Amino acid sequence: MLGRVAGRFGRVEPRRRRLRHQRTRPRRPTRRHRLPGDLVYECGSPAAFTSPVGYDGSWGRLKGISYFPALGNHDVCEDGPGSPSWRSYFADQLANLPCAQLTPPCRPDLGYYDRDLDVNSDGQPDWYVLVLDSNCQRFNGSTGDTQTASCADGSPQHEWLKFAMGRRHGGQTSGQKCSIAIWHHERWGTTTFGDDPSTQQFILTLNHFHNDIILSGHAHSLARLGAMTWNGHLAAEGQGQRQITAGVGGRSRLPFRVNPQREGTRYRSNTNYGIGWLRLTASQSSAGWTGGSWSHEFRLVGNDGQGSTVDQATAGCWP
């Protein structure tokens, strides 16, 4: 299965929007678009999502294959839990999820849920995708209402994450050996936004259950880290989670915070807009699941609409 990864979108000039349409038109039904947040600017209002000069008029052309929307900080600016406009726009993607019927349930209305992926189209799920809300208990400044889910240890979101990953490893979904977690804010910061320790409980739980990939946006850059330990160092061979950041969907770019580069940096760029391509594979035999792998490609795109590959990587899943 091949999917696009793009985050941190914004208002775009008509010419750039037209070119972006041309290069992102879906070609195959097996592709899935992953959206690690900040899909609109500056605020997730109804018009920001649905207007011709907003999300719907540009990246919205991929809505039919956008299966994993995550909440970014700019998507959350209305009264009420989560983002009402975000929920309304992605209502089809968030509806009737099996995890909402479990105890504890997922909360797609608050931005955390999961889905199975059958990358071989053989009826057997082999990759597991979790979407989490990294806004971490944001409050409405005027009403004091809680708008987003807490990320703290013992919070409903974290308890659900432990339950979901434990269930996956406990036999009910034991055929799945590879997993991806998607949330907006980088845990290991690459730009001037810096690290985000508020998601450390996610890291600890996912590390315990051998999660493979973390997809983030937020930072106005493209970046890929090698396999990392729970405390931000390079992991031993065959272990660790890899953080991939795709945050140059069209808004702006930021300078890098760390020079020399952060430990584990395999690629970083803030020179142009671009998208990431993530290919997921899995091997099945009559005896069951035998292995999974992924390959990744960053493709930067100029104003002429032509793309050039600037980074590629391939790895197997964490056993």
Rosetta silent file (secondary structure, phi, psi, omega in degrees, C-alpha in Angstrom):
SEQUENCE: MLGRVAGRFGRVEPRRRRLRHQRTRPRRPTRRHRLPGDLVYECGSPAAFTSPVGYDGSWGRLKGISYFPALGNHDVCEDGPGSPSWRSYFADQLANLPCAQLTPPCRPDLGYYDRDLDVNSDGQPDWYVLVLDSNCQRFNGSTGDTQTASCADGSPQHEWLKFAMGRRHGGQTSGQKCSIAIWHHERWGTTTFGDDPSTQQFILTLNHFHNDIILSGHAHSLARLGAMTWNGHLAAEGQGQRQITAGVGGRSRLPFRVNPQREGTRYRSNTNYGIGWLRLTASQSSAGWTGGSWSHEFRLVGNDGQGSTVDQATAGCWP
SCORE:     score description
SCORE:     0.000 S_00000001
   1 L     0.000  132.500  179.909    0.000    0.000    0.000 S_00000001
   2 E  -110.065  134.248  179.586    1.332    3.419   -0.975 S_00000001
   3 E  -138.573  154.787  175.233    0.265    6.531    0.902 S_00000001
   4 E   -95.256  149.005  175.294    1.030   10.216    0.984 S_00000001
   5 E  -126.148  118.833  179.112    2.048   12.039    4.137 S_00000001
   6 L  -150.406  136.076  179.650    1.528   15.780    4.260 S_00000001
   7 L  -142.092  169.494  179.925    0.879   18.215    7.077 S_00000001
   8 L    59.345   75.574  179.786    0.730   21.916    7.927 S_00000001
   9 L   -93.927  174.013  177.964   -1.292   23.284    5.070 S_00000001
  10 L  -165.043 -179.210  176.293   -2.252   26.875    4.463 S_00000001
  11 L   -65.599  132.328 -175.331   -3.800   29.364    2.116 S_00000001
  12 L  -123.986  152.762  177.928   -2.082   28.970   -1.231 S_00000001
  13 L   -67.667  150.429 -176.471   -1.817   31.107   -4.326 S_00000001
  14 H   -55.183  -40.980 -178.001   -4.092   30.020   -7.214 S_00000001
  15 H   -66.300  -44.186  179.890   -1.181   28.954   -9.422 S_00000001
  16 H   -64.792  -37.281  179.617    0.451   26.896   -6.703 S_00000001
  17 H   -64.040  -41.666 -179.165   -2.900   25.334   -5.850 S_00000001
  18 H   -63.204  -43.919  179.185   -3.460   24.317   -9.481 S_00000001
  19 H   -64.824  -37.759 -178.498   -0.029   22.712   -9.739 S_00000001
  20 H   -67.572  -35.436  174.732   -0.521   20.941   -6.459 S_00000001
  21 H   -60.082  -43.951 -175.841   -3.796   19.505   -7.741 S_00000001
  22 H   -62.383  -38.882 -173.715   -2.036   18.124  -10.782 S_00000001
  23 H   -90.040   -8.356 -178.956    0.639   16.305   -8.855 S_00000001
  24 H  -115.338   12.432  178.736   -1.544   14.929   -6.064 S_00000001
  25 L   -65.958  125.292 -177.688   -4.462   13.544   -8.054 S_00000001
  26 L   -64.022  140.392 -179.458   -5.056    9.983   -6.795 S_00000001
  27 L  -112.089  -29.342 -174.597   -4.330    7.252   -9.309 S_00000001
  28 L  -128.573  139.867 -177.140   -4.950    4.024   -7.435 S_00000001
  29 L   -68.149  -15.998 -177.660   -7.729    3.114   -4.990 S_00000001
  30 L   -83.225   -2.261 -179.573   -5.255    1.395   -2.631 S_00000001
  31 L   -82.775  146.977  178.779   -3.564    4.677   -1.726 S_00000001
  32 E  -130.385  138.334 -178.678   -4.296    6.358    1.580 S_00000001
  33 E  -101.521  126.206 -179.636   -3.597    9.958    2.528 S_00000001
  34 E  -106.909  132.371 -170.313   -2.321   10.586    6.081 S_00000001
  35 E  -123.792   94.232 -176.100   -2.885   14.041    7.550 S_00000001
  36 L   -82.674   37.812  165.951   -0.816   14.841   10.669 S_00000001
  37 L    95.017  170.060 -172.007   -2.668   18.035   11.505 S_00000001
  38 L    54.627   61.704 -177.553   -2.838   21.799   10.891 S_00000001
  39 L   -82.712  -15.440 -179.318   -4.939   21.276    7.832 S_00000001
  40 L  -139.457  165.638  175.856   -6.079   24.928    7.764 S_00000001
  41 L  -138.665  149.973  -11.930   -4.869   28.401    8.771 S_00000001
  42 L   -86.665  -11.027 -173.070   -5.181   30.258   10.938 S_00000001
  43 L  -140.676  140.797 -176.987   -8.263   28.768   12.530 S_00000001
  44 L   -76.749   64.014  177.921  -10.341   25.643   11.881 S_00000001
  45 L   -86.541  166.834  177.326  -13.564   27.435   10.982 S_00000001
  46 H   -55.475  -43.516 -178.125  -16.191   26.027    8.594 S_00000001
  47 H   -66.217  -34.622 -178.976  -15.000   28.302    5.792 S_00000001
  48 H   -62.383  -32.018  179.163  -11.364   27.330    6.316 S_00000001
  49 H   -86.510  -36.036 -167.204  -12.242   23.725    5.555 S_00000001
  50 H  -105.786  -11.834 -175.025  -14.905   24.101    2.879 S_00000001
  51 L   -77.418  157.137  178.951  -14.118   27.229    0.851 S_00000001
  52 L   -62.037  -24.638  179.106  -12.468   27.117   -2.609 S_00000001
  53 L   -99.805    9.468  177.474   -9.459   29.026   -1.213 S_00000001
  54 L  -108.516 -149.531 -176.111   -9.242   26.795    1.864 S_00000001
  55 L   -63.238  -43.919 -174.600   -8.556   23.127    2.412 S_00000001
  56 L   -63.693  -30.539 -178.792  -11.353   21.820    0.205 S_00000001
  57 L   -81.536   -4.836  179.689  -10.127   23.822   -2.772 S_00000001
  58 L  -127.120  -91.326 -178.393   -6.615   22.373   -2.614 S_00000001
  59 H   -69.127  -14.318  178.203   -5.727   19.231   -0.640 S_00000001
  60 H   -62.314  -15.889  175.821   -9.426   18.492   -0.279 S_00000001
  61 H   -62.950  -18.812  178.751   -9.286   16.865   -3.702 S_00000001
  62 H   -97.982   11.963 -175.623   -7.769   13.889   -1.864 S_00000001
  63 H   -57.446  -34.703 -178.104  -10.550   13.680    0.702 S_00000001
  64 H   -63.915  -20.639  177.761  -11.809   10.409   -0.753 S_00000001
  65 H  -119.031   17.691  179.550   -8.555    8.657    0.214 S_00000001
  66 E   -93.281   92.562 -171.273   -7.846   10.668    3.401 S_00000001
  67 E   -95.433  -13.600 -169.759   -8.318    7.969    6.019 S_00000001
  68 E  -133.880   59.008  178.074   -6.259    9.245    8.957 S_00000001
  69 E   -70.131  135.891  175.248   -6.872   12.937    9.779 S_00000001
  70 L  -115.437  157.248 -179.441   -5.196   14.148   12.991 S_00000001
  71 L   -86.984  124.801  170.415   -5.909   17.311   14.958 S_00000001
  72 L  -100.589  168.458 -177.986   -3.356   20.111   14.757 S_00000001
  73 H   -64.715  -30.857  179.147   -3.267   23.173   16.980 S_00000001
  74 H   -79.917  -14.072  176.590   -4.633   25.402   14.195 S_00000001
  75 H   -79.183  -16.841 -175.137   -7.525   23.023   13.626 S_00000001
  76 L  -109.998  100.873  178.128   -8.759   23.629   17.190 S_00000001
  77 L  -151.414    8.111 -179.903  -10.062   27.151   17.724 S_00000001
  78 L  -105.250  163.833  174.460  -13.845   26.856   18.111 S_00000001
  79 L   -66.476  151.981  178.469  -15.999   26.400   21.180 S_00000001
  80 L    97.514  165.960 -178.528  -16.754   22.825   22.159 S_00000001
  81 L   -68.632  146.891  178.983  -14.654   19.663   22.326 S_00000001
  82 L    62.607 -137.771  176.666  -12.193   18.929   19.573 S_00000001
  83 L  -133.007  104.341 -178.127  -12.850   20.941   16.439 S_00000001
  84 H   -54.410  -39.924 -179.215  -16.489   20.952   15.288 S_00000001
  85 H   -70.226  -38.960  175.969  -15.538   22.011   11.759 S_00000001
  86 H   -61.717  -46.171  179.511  -12.801   19.371   11.550 S_00000001
  87 H   -62.022  -41.072 -178.442  -15.246   16.703   12.777 S_00000001
  88 H   -67.850  -42.857 -177.301  -17.887   17.802   10.301 S_00000001
  89 H   -66.131  -39.050 -179.035  -15.537   17.901    7.327 S_00000001
  90 L  -102.727   31.064 -176.127  -14.093   14.448    8.062 S_00000001
  91 H   -57.888  -40.414 -178.893  -17.364   12.941    9.295 S_00000001
  92 H   -66.060  -37.832 -179.055  -17.164    9.989    6.899 S_00000001
  93 H   -71.575  -26.633 -174.430  -13.617    9.123    7.971 S_00000001
  94 H   -99.942   -2.966 -174.563  -14.492    9.297   11.678 S_00000001
  95 L   -87.608  148.114  170.458  -17.850    7.505   11.594 S_00000001
  96 L    55.550   39.581  176.391  -18.616    3.927   12.678 S_00000001
  97 L   -78.464  131.948 -179.202  -15.132    3.059   13.897 S_00000001
  98 H   -57.315  -31.797 -177.006  -15.071   -0.328   15.680 S_00000001
  99 H   -65.547  -20.556  179.518  -12.882    1.080   18.472 S_00000001
 100 H   -72.155  -13.990 -179.152  -15.738    3.347   19.579 S_00000001
 101 H   -96.161   -1.472 -178.055  -17.687    0.235   20.652 S_00000001
 102 L   -94.058  172.068  177.615  -14.961   -1.101   22.955 S_00000001
 103 L  -128.114  116.623   -1.661  -14.238   -0.365   26.620 S_00000001
 104 L   -73.198  153.008 -176.626  -12.463    1.950   27.004 S_00000001
 105 L   -87.434  157.196  166.284  -13.585    3.487   23.721 S_00000001
 106 L   -73.561  166.122  179.513  -11.624    5.570   21.276 S_00000001
 107 E  -132.147   78.698  178.989  -12.823    9.163   20.838 S_00000001
 108 H   -58.814  -27.376  177.583  -12.630   10.198   17.196 S_00000001
 109 H   -66.405  -22.289  176.348  -14.529   13.359   18.134 S_00000001
 110 H  -105.413    4.108  171.971  -11.496   14.289   20.256 S_00000001
 111 L    94.129   13.647  174.323   -8.962   13.108   17.711 S_00000001
 112 E  -129.938  127.605 -174.734   -7.869    9.688   18.949 S_00000001
 113 E  -166.471  177.461  178.364   -8.859    6.439   17.241 S_00000001
 114 E  -141.053  163.457  176.875   -7.397    3.473   15.339 S_00000001
 115 E  -147.605  149.709  170.938   -7.834    1.565   12.104 S_00000001
 116 E   -91.138  151.086  175.281   -6.580   -1.705   10.654 S_00000001
 117 E  -124.327  131.697  174.193   -4.861   -1.799    7.284 S_00000001
 118 L  -107.365   88.200 -171.932   -4.910   -4.706    4.872 S_00000001
 119 L   -74.114  -19.085  179.454   -1.989   -3.741    2.657 S_00000001
 120 L   -95.787   -3.635 -178.842   -2.125   -6.964    0.638 S_00000001
 121 L    55.412   40.244  179.515   -5.875   -6.781   -0.020 S_00000001
 122 L  -113.767   12.218  178.375   -6.245  -10.382    1.141 S_00000001
 123 L    83.950    2.044 -178.673   -8.773   -9.767    3.887 S_00000001
 124 L  -116.454  117.986  177.935   -6.174  -10.013    6.671 S_00000001
 125 L   -66.837  134.383 -178.264   -5.126   -6.867    8.576 S_00000001
 126 L  -130.765  -16.306  170.590   -1.373   -6.633    8.803 S_00000001
 127 E  -120.270  150.581 -176.598   -0.648   -2.999    9.704 S_00000001
 128 E  -126.072  129.445 -177.270   -2.205   -1.082   12.571 S_00000001
 129 E  -118.494  126.397  173.252   -2.662    2.712   12.580 S_00000001
 130 E  -113.136  135.441  173.003   -3.296    4.836   15.669 S_00000001
 131 E  -113.207  127.701 -176.267   -4.186    8.520   15.465 S_00000001
 132 L  -123.086  156.737  178.441   -3.626   10.497   18.670 S_00000001
 133 L  -100.180  111.711 -178.217   -4.350   14.060   19.791 S_00000001
 134 L   -97.117   10.943  174.890   -1.133   15.806   20.827 S_00000001
 135 L   -72.175  -23.313  165.675   -2.754   19.138   21.703 S_00000001
 136 L    58.724   73.362  173.906   -2.875   17.747   25.246 S_00000001
 137 L    55.391   61.949  174.989   -5.781   19.230   27.195 S_00000001
 138 L   -84.461  140.623 -176.401   -6.106   22.615   25.598 S_00000001
 139 E  -113.102  147.684  172.630   -8.691   24.904   27.193 S_00000001
 140 L   -71.488  124.390 -175.056  -10.964   27.549   25.699 S_00000001
 141 L   -64.476  -28.639 -176.979   -9.663   30.866   26.955 S_00000001
 142 L   -92.287  -33.876 -176.242  -13.100   32.470   27.329 S_00000001
 143 L  -105.190  -20.891 -176.597  -15.188   29.593   28.673 S_00000001
 144 L    79.798    2.457 -179.240  -12.588   27.377   30.328 S_00000001
 145 L   -69.730  145.062  175.126  -14.046   24.329   28.562 S_00000001
 146 E   -74.338  124.918 -178.290  -11.724   21.451   27.737 S_00000001
 147 L  -101.932  -28.751 -176.051  -11.277   21.343   23.963 S_00000001
 148 L  -132.701  163.857 -174.683   -8.744   18.565   23.509 S_00000001
 149 L   -77.070  145.541  173.909   -7.793   15.321   25.205 S_00000001
 150 L   -70.965  148.340  176.743   -5.162   15.100   27.916 S_00000001
 151 L  -105.312    3.512 -172.151   -1.963   13.199   27.077 S_00000001
 152 L   -72.644  157.938  174.813   -1.011   12.559   30.702 S_00000001
 153 L   -58.359  129.339 -179.126   -0.480    9.179   32.292 S_00000001
 154 L    88.703   -7.361  177.628   -3.863    7.873   33.451 S_00000001
 155 L   -71.253  159.278  178.880   -5.865   10.179   31.192 S_00000001
 156 H   -55.694  -39.636  179.672   -8.673    8.624   29.107 S_00000001
 157 H   -65.148  -43.802 -178.654   -6.613    9.008   25.932 S_00000001
 158 H   -70.770  -37.249  176.597   -3.546    7.345   27.442 S_00000001
 159 H   -63.613  -38.589  177.088   -5.596    4.563   29.036 S_00000001
 160 H   -65.847  -41.436  178.839   -7.186    3.890   25.655 S_00000001
 161 H   -59.381  -45.057  178.703   -3.756    3.817   23.986 S_00000001
 162 H   -63.169  -41.736  178.603   -2.493    1.223   26.486 S_00000001
 163 H   -63.341  -46.313 -176.323   -5.653   -0.832   26.005 S_00000001
 164 H   -64.335  -44.366 -179.707   -5.483   -0.623   22.207 S_00000001
 165 H   -71.527  -36.210  176.395   -1.828   -1.620   21.971 S_00000001
 166 H   -64.742  -40.485  177.725   -2.273   -4.334   24.600 S_00000001
 167 H   -63.096  -40.911  179.333   -5.257   -5.749   22.716 S_00000001
 168 H   -61.716  -37.321 -178.101   -3.227   -5.781   19.521 S_00000001
 169 H   -92.742   -6.183 -174.057   -0.478   -7.784   21.198 S_00000001
 170 L   -93.185    4.996  175.130   -2.774   -9.897   23.330 S_00000001
 171 L   119.228  -30.227 -175.985   -4.084  -12.223   20.664 S_00000001
 172 L   -70.470  -28.911  175.376   -7.216  -10.521   19.343 S_00000001
 173 L  -130.347   38.864 -171.567   -5.238   -8.858   16.549 S_00000001
 174 L   -68.747  -11.525  175.884   -2.063  -10.874   16.891 S_00000001
 175 L   -72.455  -16.519 -179.511   -1.680  -11.218   13.132 S_00000001
 176 L   -90.538  124.435 -178.308   -0.676   -7.562   12.974 S_00000001
 177 L  -117.504   -6.062 -177.346    2.998   -7.020   13.690 S_00000001
 178 E  -122.466  143.247 -178.058    3.585   -3.528   12.319 S_00000001
 179 E  -146.655  153.559  177.974    2.125   -0.254   13.579 S_00000001
 180 E  -129.801  137.684  171.634    2.175    3.481   12.934 S_00000001
 181 E  -114.428  134.008 -178.682    1.188    6.272   15.324 S_00000001
 182 E  -119.824  123.763  168.512    0.150    9.639   13.890 S_00000001
 183 L  -150.083  168.687 -166.047   -0.026   12.860   15.871 S_00000001
 184 L   -77.783  -51.134 -170.300    0.645   16.498   15.136 S_00000001
 185 L   -86.328  133.557  175.119    3.517   17.730   17.335 S_00000001
 186 L   -61.942  132.213  170.055    7.039   16.348   17.012 S_00000001
 187 L   -72.526  -45.373  179.947    8.257   14.663   20.196 S_00000001
 188 L  -104.241   97.602 -170.941   11.865   15.144   19.103 S_00000001
 189 L   -67.933  140.832  178.177   11.912   18.669   17.723 S_00000001
 190 L  -112.053  -18.534 -178.717   13.906   19.543   14.624 S_00000001
 191 E  -116.148 -168.439 -177.709   13.029   23.252   14.231 S_00000001
 192 L   -65.209  -12.298  173.681   12.702   26.275   16.508 S_00000001
 193 L   -66.114  -28.802  175.718    9.505   24.776   17.943 S_00000001
 194 L    77.785 -172.283  179.559   11.742   22.379   19.875 S_00000001
 195 L   -69.540  159.070  176.530   10.887   19.153   21.712 S_00000001
 196 L  -128.335   85.830 -177.264    7.380   18.412   22.963 S_00000001
 197 H   -67.160  -10.274 -178.630    7.645   16.408   26.204 S_00000001
 198 H   -65.288  -18.492  179.226    3.857   16.430   26.648 S_00000001
 199 H   -99.037   14.906 -176.552    3.653   13.362   24.390 S_00000001
 200 H   -63.385  -32.516  177.548    6.247   11.375   26.349 S_00000001
 201 H   -64.866  -34.204  173.508    3.613    8.990   27.740 S_00000001
 202 H   -59.992  -48.079 -177.195    2.705    8.123   24.162 S_00000001
 203 H   -58.387  -47.095 -176.836    6.374    7.387   23.469 S_00000001
 204 H   -61.958  -46.486 -178.900    6.773    5.163   26.524 S_00000001
 205 H   -66.417  -45.967 -179.248    3.672    3.090   25.794 S_00000001
 206 H   -65.562  -36.695  177.256    4.368    2.756   22.084 S_00000001
 207 H   -64.141  -41.234  179.573    7.990    1.853   22.757 S_00000001
 208 H   -59.614  -37.246 -177.594    6.884   -0.880   25.166 S_00000001
 209 L   -97.630   14.789  173.329    4.700   -2.411   22.472 S_00000001
 210 L    61.027   47.793  171.094    7.308   -2.036   19.698 S_00000001
 211 L   -64.784  151.144 -173.771    5.596    0.570   17.554 S_00000001
 212 L   -98.065  -48.090 -170.454    7.472    1.158   14.298 S_00000001
 213 E  -132.604  142.436  170.268    6.811    4.659   12.961 S_00000001
 214 E  -118.110  122.439  176.800    5.658    8.026   14.327 S_00000001
 215 E  -105.084  127.844 -178.943    4.285   10.475   11.755 S_00000001
 216 E  -133.984  168.755  174.952    4.134   14.130   12.752 S_00000001
 217 L  -127.170 -117.252  172.464    3.629   17.576   11.248 S_00000001
 218 L    59.313  -67.446  178.211    3.706   20.908   13.158 S_00000001
 219 L   -63.578  133.206 -176.756    7.371   21.728   12.462 S_00000001
 220 L   -80.556   66.879 -176.289    7.605   23.571    9.151 S_00000001
 221 L  -161.291  169.649  166.194   10.122   21.111    7.762 S_00000001
 222 E  -107.347  134.460  179.592   10.744   17.656    6.396 S_00000001
 223 E  -155.551  148.530  174.707   12.762   15.406    8.701 S_00000001
 224 E  -138.325  126.731  175.710   13.481   11.741    9.309 S_00000001
 225 E  -102.355  152.554  171.997   15.139   10.294   12.391 S_00000001
 226 E   -70.364 -179.088  179.838   16.674    6.870   12.725 S_00000001
 227 E   -62.791  125.941 -172.836   15.263    4.331   15.159 S_00000001
 228 E  -115.688  151.009  172.411   15.133    6.067   18.557 S_00000001
 229 L   -79.445  174.778 -178.943   14.904    4.933   22.154 S_00000001
 230 L   -64.559  -22.950 -178.036   12.211    6.208   24.509 S_00000001
 231 L  -107.147   19.759  168.038   14.593    8.935   25.775 S_00000001
 232 L    86.635   23.778  175.889   15.659   10.273   22.391 S_00000001
 233 L  -116.587  163.555  178.078   18.868    8.432   21.575 S_00000001
 234 E   -62.416  135.606 -178.412   19.690    6.062   18.745 S_00000001
 235 L   -88.126  164.867  175.689   18.379    2.585   19.465 S_00000001
 236 L   -66.194  158.317 -178.930   20.192   -0.715   19.061 S_00000001
 237 L   -53.462  131.219  178.216   19.965   -2.443   15.699 S_00000001
 238 L    82.675    4.359 -179.757   16.465   -3.795   15.037 S_00000001
 239 L  -126.486  170.333  171.857   14.827   -1.772   17.825 S_00000001
 240 L    93.093  162.186  178.859   13.274    1.646   18.304 S_00000001
 241 E  -104.834  143.461  178.967   10.700    3.929   16.712 S_00000001
 242 E  -105.344  124.450  177.863   11.383    6.141   13.708 S_00000001
 243 E   -94.168  124.733  176.029    9.967    9.670   13.693 S_00000001
 244 E  -117.752  127.874 -178.259    9.081   11.076   10.284 S_00000001
 245 E  -115.299  122.871  176.636    7.996   14.710   10.041 S_00000001
 246 E  -123.710   90.142 -173.224    6.116   16.029    7.004 S_00000001
 247 L  -123.700   27.762  179.294    5.275   19.635    7.816 S_00000001
 248 L  -123.660   53.869  179.759    5.700   21.582    4.580 S_00000001
 249 L   -77.948   -4.838  176.034    2.301   21.168    2.975 S_00000001
 250 L   145.866   -2.054 -174.799    2.120   24.823    1.956 S_00000001
 251 L   -85.121  -66.049 -179.158    2.160   27.265    4.907 S_00000001
 252 L  -169.683 -179.978  179.642    5.767   28.366    5.531 S_00000001
 253 L  -129.445  149.980 -177.000    9.140   26.996    6.602 S_00000001
 254 L  -117.269  152.952  173.991   11.114   27.390    9.831 S_00000001
 255 L   -69.826  155.034  177.414   14.844   27.419   10.616 S_00000001
 256 E   -77.045  146.072 -176.173   16.317   24.363   12.266 S_00000001
 257 L   -85.928  -37.421 -170.315   16.904   24.553   15.992 S_00000001
 258 L  -107.584  120.264  170.478   19.817   22.190   16.436 S_00000001
 259 L  -135.014  118.887    4.391   23.165   22.656   14.723 S_00000001
 260 L   -65.263  176.374 -174.582   24.872   20.282   14.468 S_00000001
 261 L   -62.743  153.902  176.379   21.896   18.072   13.704 S_00000001
 262 L   -58.342  146.272  174.632   20.017   16.228   16.403 S_00000001
 263 L   -53.595  133.615  178.532   21.268   12.754   17.240 S_00000001
 264 L    92.177   -6.354 -178.528   19.654   10.251   14.931 S_00000001
 265 E   -64.746  125.343  176.665   18.951   12.704   12.096 S_00000001
 266 E  -106.358  -26.455  176.989   18.971   10.909    8.771 S_00000001
 267 E  -161.915  145.055  170.984   17.507   13.704    6.668 S_00000001
 268 E  -155.062  147.356  179.357   16.159   17.211    7.138 S_00000001
 269 E  -156.965  138.160  172.579   15.125   20.015    4.799 S_00000001
 270 L  -134.225   31.739 -173.621   13.341   23.336    5.116 S_00000001
 271 L   -98.941  -12.563 -176.510   14.084   24.661    1.648 S_00000001
 272 L  -160.044  172.222  174.322   10.903   23.867   -0.232 S_00000001
 273 E   -85.179  156.280 -178.530    7.396   22.468   -0.010 S_00000001
 274 E  -174.649 -179.739  178.282    6.880   18.773   -0.426 S_00000001
 275 E  -135.938  159.297  175.182    5.163   15.531    0.473 S_00000001
 276 E  -109.382  145.068  176.052    6.265   12.182    1.811 S_00000001
 277 E  -113.796  129.656 -178.241    5.428    8.819    0.283 S_00000001
 278 E  -124.987  117.900  179.768    5.179    5.842    2.597 S_00000001
 279 E  -105.900  125.321 -178.916    4.908    2.336    1.189 S_00000001
 280 E  -109.992  136.617  178.450    3.820   -0.416    3.580 S_00000001
 281 E  -131.297  161.594  176.017    4.299   -4.116    2.884 S_00000001
 282 E  -154.449  147.851  179.920    3.560   -7.358    4.709 S_00000001
 283 E  -112.155  130.472  177.660    4.284  -11.019    4.075 S_00000001
 284 E  -125.058  145.353  173.993    1.702  -13.716    4.705 S_00000001
 285 E  -133.873 -179.816  178.642    1.952  -17.475    4.357 S_00000001
 286 L   -62.753  -22.277  179.701   -0.339  -20.396    5.145 S_00000001
 287 L   -88.908   -3.675  179.135    1.184  -20.359    8.631 S_00000001
 288 E   116.150 -161.477 -174.908    0.289  -16.681    9.135 S_00000001
 289 E   -66.339  133.257 -179.407    2.147  -13.387    9.257 S_00000001
 290 E  -118.336  -12.994  178.332    5.841  -13.676    8.421 S_00000001
 291 E   163.725  158.185  178.172    7.103  -10.101    8.305 S_00000001
 292 E  -139.232  159.769  178.270    6.482   -6.498    7.418 S_00000001
 293 E  -153.484  170.288  176.072    8.494   -3.587    6.084 S_00000001
 294 E  -144.260  153.450  171.978    8.131   -0.008    4.976 S_00000001
 295 E  -132.713  148.436 -173.149    9.831    2.317    2.544 S_00000001
 296 E  -133.712  143.740  177.336    9.732    6.080    2.601 S_00000001
 297 E  -140.081  128.657  169.650   10.427    8.797    0.075 S_00000001
 298 E   -93.952  130.610  178.184   10.468   12.568    0.508 S_00000001
 299 E  -123.654  114.706  176.345    9.580   14.413   -2.667 S_00000001
 300 E   -88.403  145.128 -173.560   10.138   18.159   -2.835 S_00000001
 301 E  -128.297  128.618  177.243    8.092   20.104   -5.332 S_00000001
 302 L   -90.299  177.821 -178.793    8.921   23.414   -6.999 S_00000001
 303 L   -67.560  -14.215  176.640    6.559   26.005   -8.425 S_00000001
 304 L   -81.335   -1.463  178.360    6.856   24.324  -11.822 S_00000001
 305 L    81.529    1.526 -179.087    4.965   21.344  -10.390 S_00000001
 306 L   -93.710  134.849 -177.944    7.871   18.965  -10.972 S_00000001
 307 E  -100.861  148.937  174.385    8.942   16.753   -8.092 S_00000001
 308 E  -133.282  134.095  179.961   12.401   15.553   -7.171 S_00000001
 309 E   -77.332  128.733 -177.453   13.181   12.809   -4.678 S_00000001
 310 E  -117.715  -12.414 -179.803   15.516   14.041   -1.938 S_00000001
 311 E  -156.725  140.676  177.170   15.422   11.241    0.621 S_00000001
 312 E  -142.138  147.259  177.682   14.629    7.531    0.656 S_00000001
 313 E  -154.096  152.088  177.361   14.674    4.883    3.363 S_00000001
 314 E  -141.272  140.425  178.872   13.574    1.282    3.848 S_00000001
 315 E  -155.522  157.970  173.158   13.324   -0.767    7.046 S_00000001
 316 E   -88.305  166.014  178.764   11.684   -3.833    8.493 S_00000001
 317 L   -74.678  154.475  179.486    9.199   -3.763   11.343 S_00000001
 318 L   -72.807  118.828 -177.161   10.339   -3.958   14.957 S_00000001
 319 L   -60.683    0.000    0.000    9.899   -7.620   16.025 S_00000001
